[in-house]
Amino acid sequence: MKPRVHKGGKPGQETYYLNIPREIVTSLDIKPDDEFELKVETKDGEITLCYKRVKKAT
């Protein structure tokens, strides 16, 4: 998989967006209002991005 990353945000602030393939979104039932935590690890020059879905308090 080759991720598509694009730049956006307000002037003076750089924000990069990582698109998730539609097949993954569908299979994991990801909704627009879901919230995620991001954990980034580096080891031996490799980068691992781990997203964890956060349950909303009701």
N, CA and C atoms as a LAMMPS dump frame, in Angstrom:
ITEM: TIMESTEP
0
ITEM: NUMBER OF ATOMS
174
ITEM: BOX BOUNDS ff ff ff
-5.0000000000000000e+02 5.0000000000000000e+02
-5.0000000000000000e+02 5.0000000000000000e+02
-5.0000000000000000e+02 5.0000000000000000e+02
ITEM: ATOMS id mol type element x y z
1 1 1 N 0.845 -1.171 0
2 1 2 C 0 0 0
3 1 3 C 0.891 1.236 0
4 2 1 N 0.598 2.16 -0.864
5 2 2 C 1.319 3.421 -0.899
6 2 3 C 0.372 4.509 -0.38
7 3 1 N 0.683 5.08 0.808
8 3 2 C -0.225 6.089 1.363
9 3 3 C -0.207 7.38 0.558
10 4 1 N -1.329 8.059 0.554
11 4 2 C -1.432 9.373 -0.077
12 4 3 C -1.469 10.391 1.042
13 5 1 N -0.504 11.273 1.056
14 5 2 C -0.404 12.289 2.094
15 5 3 C -0.504 13.653 1.422
16 6 1 N -1.334 14.528 1.973
17 6 2 C -1.407 15.881 1.423
18 6 3 C -1.376 16.896 2.551
19 7 1 N -0.957 18.094 2.189
20 7 2 C -0.751 19.177 3.151
21 7 3 C -1.976 20.076 3.185
22 8 1 N -2.304 20.562 4.372
23 8 2 C -3.416 21.495 4.53
24 8 3 C -3.22 22.283 5.799
25 9 1 N -4.267 22.912 6.271
26 9 2 C -4.196 23.652 7.522
27 9 3 C -4.206 25.144 7.306
28 10 1 N -4.142 25.861 8.407
29 10 2 C -4.155 27.322 8.386
30 10 3 C -2.787 27.849 7.995
31 11 1 N -2.717 29.071 7.474
32 11 2 C -1.416 29.671 7.167
33 11 3 C -0.535 29.716 8.412
34 12 1 N 0.713 29.31 8.265
35 12 2 C 1.635 29.288 9.39
36 12 3 C 1.603 27.983 10.166
37 13 1 N 0.627 27.135 9.872
38 13 2 C 0.524 25.822 10.513
39 13 3 C 0.488 24.766 9.418
40 14 1 N 1.363 23.773 9.525
41 14 2 C 1.358 22.696 8.548
42 14 3 C 0.655 21.488 9.138
43 15 1 N -0.328 20.992 8.441
44 15 2 C -1.04 19.789 8.834
45 15 3 C -0.97 18.823 7.666
46 16 1 N -0.624 17.582 7.95
47 16 2 C -0.553 16.568 6.905
48 16 3 C -1.628 15.531 7.153
49 17 1 N -2.319 15.136 6.115
50 17 2 C -3.413 14.186 6.199
51 17 3 C -2.998 12.889 5.527
52 18 1 N -3.282 11.78 6.188
53 18 2 C -2.993 10.461 5.657
54 18 3 C -4.325 9.806 5.306
55 19 1 N -4.53 9.5 4.043
56 19 2 C -5.782 8.879 3.619
57 19 3 C -5.755 7.382 3.903
58 20 1 N -6.859 6.873 4.398
59 20 2 C -7.019 5.447 4.675
60 20 3 C -7.799 4.84 3.509
61 21 1 N -7.305 3.738 2.927
62 21 2 C -8.027 3.124 1.802
63 21 3 C -9.465 2.745 2.193
64 22 1 N -10.374 2.908 1.253
65 22 2 C -11.8 2.661 1.455
66 22 3 C -12.071 1.24 1.965
67 23 1 N -11.315 0.257 1.468
68 23 2 C -11.525 -1.132 1.885
69 23 3 C -11.274 -1.311 3.389
70 24 1 N -10.269 -0.613 3.914
71 24 2 C -9.954 -0.701 5.345
72 24 3 C -11.044 -0.004 6.156
73 25 1 N -11.475 1.162 5.714
74 25 2 C -12.533 1.908 6.412
75 25 3 C -13.803 1.07 6.479
76 26 1 N -14.161 0.437 5.371
77 26 2 C -15.371 -0.382 5.326
78 26 3 C -15.248 -1.611 6.21
79 27 1 N -14.125 -2.312 6.116
80 27 2 C -13.983 -3.558 6.872
81 27 3 C -13.908 -3.317 8.377
82 28 1 N -13.382 -2.155 8.808
83 28 2 C -13.282 -1.839 10.234
84 28 3 C -14.454 -0.993 10.733
85 29 1 N -15.395 -0.689 9.844
86 29 2 C -16.582 0.106 10.173
87 29 3 C -16.201 1.438 10.821
88 30 1 N -15.256 2.145 10.203
89 30 2 C -14.815 3.451 10.696
90 30 3 C -15.815 4.515 10.236
91 31 1 N -16.265 5.325 11.183
92 31 2 C -17.238 6.385 10.903
93 31 3 C -16.569 7.748 11.033
94 32 1 N -17.112 8.789 10.378
95 32 2 C -16.507 10.124 10.431
96 32 3 C -16.377 10.698 11.843
97 33 1 N -17.248 10.294 12.767
98 33 2 C -17.184 10.87 14.118
99 33 3 C -16.375 10.01 15.09
100 34 1 N -15.731 8.927 14.606
101 34 2 C -14.86 8.12 15.462
102 34 3 C -13.625 8.917 15.85
103 35 1 N -13.105 8.651 17.041
104 35 2 C -11.886 9.312 17.508
105 35 3 C -10.801 8.257 17.695
106 36 1 N -9.547 8.653 17.412
107 36 2 C -8.429 7.739 17.489
108 36 3 C -7.262 8.354 18.241
109 37 1 N -6.477 7.501 18.923
110 37 2 C -5.199 7.884 19.517
111 37 3 C -4.115 7.386 18.576
112 38 1 N -3.056 8.152 18.43
113 38 2 C -1.947 7.751 17.574
114 38 3 C -0.717 7.475 18.414
115 39 1 N -0.106 6.336 18.171
116 39 2 C 1.145 5.966 18.821
117 39 3 C 2.169 5.741 17.698
118 40 1 N 3.31 6.407 17.789
119 40 2 C 4.352 6.301 16.768
120 40 3 C 5.58 5.656 17.379
121 41 1 N 6.081 4.613 16.735
122 41 2 C 7.285 3.931 17.192
123 41 3 C 8.28 3.868 16.04
124 42 1 N 9.569 4.012 16.375
125 42 2 C 10.62 3.828 15.367
126 42 3 C 11.59 2.776 15.875
127 43 1 N 11.979 1.879 14.971
128 43 2 C 12.918 0.827 15.312
129 43 3 C 13.636 0.403 14.048
130 44 1 N 14.958 0.404 14.106
131 44 2 C 15.788 0.005 12.963
132 44 3 C 15.433 0.769 11.688
133 45 1 N 15.125 2.053 11.833
134 45 2 C 14.809 2.881 10.668
135 45 3 C 13.395 2.709 10.14
136 46 1 N 12.594 1.864 10.772
137 46 2 C 11.208 1.654 10.358
138 46 3 C 10.287 2.475 11.255
139 47 1 N 9.21 2.978 10.689
140 47 2 C 8.219 3.752 11.438
141 47 3 C 6.935 2.927 11.52
142 48 1 N 6.398 2.808 12.719
143 48 2 C 5.126 2.118 12.912
144 48 3 C 4.122 3.116 13.472
145 49 1 N 3.001 3.268 12.753
146 49 2 C 1.906 4.116 13.219
147 49 3 C 0.809 3.191 13.724
148 50 1 N 0.425 3.359 14.973
149 50 2 C -0.612 2.518 15.563
150 50 3 C -1.758 3.416 16.014
151 51 1 N -2.895 3.269 15.343
152 51 2 C -4.08 4.04 15.692
153 51 3 C -4.99 3.173 16.542
154 52 1 N -5.484 3.725 17.651
155 52 2 C -6.386 3.01 18.541
156 52 3 C -7.691 3.785 18.604
157 53 1 N -8.784 3.099 18.302
158 53 2 C -10.093 3.755 18.361
159 53 3 C -10.448 4.001 19.823
160 54 1 N -10.848 5.232 20.15
161 54 2 C -11.187 5.617 21.516
162 54 3 C -12.705 5.588 21.662
163 55 1 N -13.149 4.856 22.663
164 55 2 C -14.592 4.811 22.92
165 55 3 C -15.02 6.112 23.589
166 56 1 N -16.127 6.645 23.135
167 56 2 C -16.628 7.894 23.696
168 56 3 C -17.368 7.62 24.99
169 57 1 N -17.185 8.508 25.956
170 57 2 C -17.905 8.394 27.223
171 57 3 C -19.363 8.75 26.993
172 58 1 N -20.245 7.97 27.57
173 58 2 C -21.681 8.26 27.387
174 58 3 C -22.314 8.705 28.667
